[in-house]
Amino acid sequence: MDSNYPSVEHLKVKAMRTVPKFAFEYVDGACNEKINFHKNTDEIRKIELKAYYLRDYEGSSMKTELFGEIYDAPFGIAPVGLQGLMWPEAPKFLAKAALKHNIPYVLSTVSTESIETIAELTEGKAWFQLYHPRDEKLTDDLMKRCEEVGIKNFMVLADVPTFGYRATEIKNGLSLPPKITVANVLNTLIRPEWAIRTLSYGIPEFKTMTRYMETDMNLRELGEYMNNTFDGRLNEDSLKRLRDKWKGNLIFKGIDNLEDAGKVYDAGYDALLVSNHGGRQLDAGEATIQTAREVVKKFKGKIPILLDSGVRSGPDIARVMATGVDFVFLGRTFMYGVGALGERGGDHTISMLKLQLQQVLEQCGCKNPQELTTRLVK
Ligand SMILES: Cc1cc2nc3c(=O)[nH]c(=O)nc-3n(C[C@H](O)[C@H](O)[C@H](O)COP(=O)(O)O)c2cc1C
């Protein structure tokens, strides 16, 4: 761990100074007035735990089982599209760090690295996240590619039927189709390390998707292609079709209410990921921890309950798990890490979160994160 950056806030500030403004704002941005973005973290931080100092305590372990796999910690790296914009090779760096620490790394459909590259780097342990294609043949082909490289965990994303209204992305020209503006170019010039690395590794492209795209598309055509390819909106029929097709573990990402949770459960999925896309979709929405508490009441023990959105520290992971959530994912936290420290970013961020979580377990006298439910005050 790098003692110069002992918190996510330190990493965020360093990332802001290291990458061009449009790339930082792409990651840090959310929809509309960013109310839901802030609410996610604020609501998690209202949770309080009791410390215990006089109970027998023989140490603790963060090892957590999910789908029969024992992970070294109860958290993973959420899928982030266009990750290589924040830092060239970011998906590779984060995937390698996840393998080293034995935690899940989820590859986005619109990542800047391919399924094959990431599966090889992670010895098939990476998970894959699907943006729902209009054309079933594309789903079939992506699933086939995942199977061929040994990926077992497949995550279906539901919460982008249309893109949220993200004002900074619109202003910076990152909405589809993207624009190259004078401001963006100038911003790149004052971030020389990012610019040199980006030029030497190549302008980010959607490497999982390139084989399905015509070559030499201009930016407008690329935007149209992406909009036309992914429909995003799911229903009970498509849920079932996906379940029938995928033989491994199927995770549903984007649980925002109990009705949807029930439909996913009935369709035979293997996990519910309570997520609001980190506040990038519905600014008037609830914080994920509020939804998760309802989902836990109804589904705890029946199906693993996962959560993301707003988690920024080890204590946040502990707070979330104290409500009964089984596993936690973080998106921006890792992006700040890699934007700040490049290749070292993933390793550093995971080590830091583990240390922070370990410290909470010690204060609460818990032998594992699952025991945190017995330390919940409110
Ligand atoms: C810049 C950015 C890009 C994202 N791209 C994707 C994506 O391609 N696929 C996906 O399932 N989720 C995507 N997400 C959502 C994350 O997987 C995750 O739900 C979210 O980041 C969690 O919130 P947090 O950033 O507050 O931890 C993206 C999030 C961000 C911030």
The ligand as an SDF file (V2000), in Angstrom:
LIG
                    3D

 31 33  0  0  0  0  0  0  0  0999 V2000
  -17.8040    5.5870  -15.6190 C   0  0  0  0  0  0  0  0  0  0  0  0
  -18.7070    4.4510  -15.3330 C   0  0  0  0  0  0  0  0  0  0  0  0
  -18.9800    3.5250  -16.3320 C   0  0  0  0  0  0  0  0  0  0  0  0
  -19.7940    2.4390  -16.0620 C   0  0  0  0  0  0  0  0  0  0  0  0
  -19.9880    1.4960  -17.0420 N   0  0  0  0  0  0  0  0  0  0  0  0
  -20.7070    0.3890  -16.7580 C   0  0  0  0  0  0  0  0  0  0  0  0
  -20.8210   -0.6540  -17.7120 C   0  0  0  0  0  0  0  0  0  0  0  0
  -20.2590   -0.6060  -18.7950 O   0  0  0  0  0  0  0  0  0  0  0  0
  -21.5550   -1.7360  -17.3670 N   0  0  0  0  0  0  0  0  0  0  0  0
  -22.1750   -1.8440  -16.1360 C   0  0  0  0  0  0  0  0  0  0  0  0
  -22.8250   -2.8540  -15.8640 O   0  0  0  0  0  0  0  0  0  0  0  0
  -22.0690   -0.8780  -15.2240 N   0  0  0  0  0  0  0  0  0  0  0  0
  -21.3360    0.2210  -15.4990 C   0  0  0  0  0  0  0  0  0  0  0  0
  -21.1840    1.1880  -14.5390 N   0  0  0  0  0  0  0  0  0  0  0  0
  -21.8150    1.0110  -13.2120 C   0  0  0  0  0  0  0  0  0  0  0  0
  -20.9010    0.2310  -12.2650 C   0  0  0  0  0  0  0  0  0  0  0  0
  -20.8310   -1.1170  -12.6370 O   0  0  0  0  0  0  0  0  0  0  0  0
  -21.4230    0.2870  -10.8360 C   0  0  0  0  0  0  0  0  0  0  0  0
  -22.7670   -0.0830  -10.8200 O   0  0  0  0  0  0  0  0  0  0  0  0
  -21.2680    1.6780  -10.2080 C   0  0  0  0  0  0  0  0  0  0  0  0
  -20.0580    2.2750  -10.5770 O   0  0  0  0  0  0  0  0  0  0  0  0
  -21.3430    1.5570   -8.6980 C   0  0  0  0  0  0  0  0  0  0  0  0
  -21.2940    2.7920   -8.0970 O   0  0  0  0  0  0  0  0  0  0  0  0
  -19.9480    3.4390   -7.4800 P   0  0  0  0  0  0  0  0  0  0  0  0
  -19.1770    3.9430   -8.6540 O   0  0  0  0  0  0  0  0  0  0  0  0
  -20.4990    4.5270   -6.6430 O   0  0  0  0  0  0  0  0  0  0  0  0
  -19.2220    2.3590   -6.7420 O   0  0  0  0  0  0  0  0  0  0  0  0
  -20.3710    2.2840  -14.7880 C   0  0  0  0  0  0  0  0  0  0  0  0
  -20.0920    3.2130  -13.7890 C   0  0  0  0  0  0  0  0  0  0  0  0
  -19.2640    4.2800  -14.0400 C   0  0  0  0  0  0  0  0  0  0  0  0
  -18.9490    5.2300  -12.9350 C   0  0  0  0  0  0  0  0  0  0  0  0
  1  2  1  0
  2  3  1  0
  2 30  2  0
  3  4  2  0
  4  5  1  0
  4 28  1  0
  5  6  2  0
  6  7  1  0
  6 13  1  0
  7  8  2  0
  7  9  1  0
  9 10  1  0
 10 11  2  0
 10 12  1  0
 12 13  2  0
 13 14  1  0
 14 15  1  0
 14 28  1  0
 15 16  1  0
 16 17  1  0
 16 18  1  0
 18 19  1  0
 18 20  1  0
 20 21  1  0
 20 22  1  0
 22 23  1  0
 23 24  1  0
 24 25  2  0
 24 26  1  0
 24 27  1  0
 28 29  2  0
 29 30  1  0
 30 31  1  0
M  END
$$$$
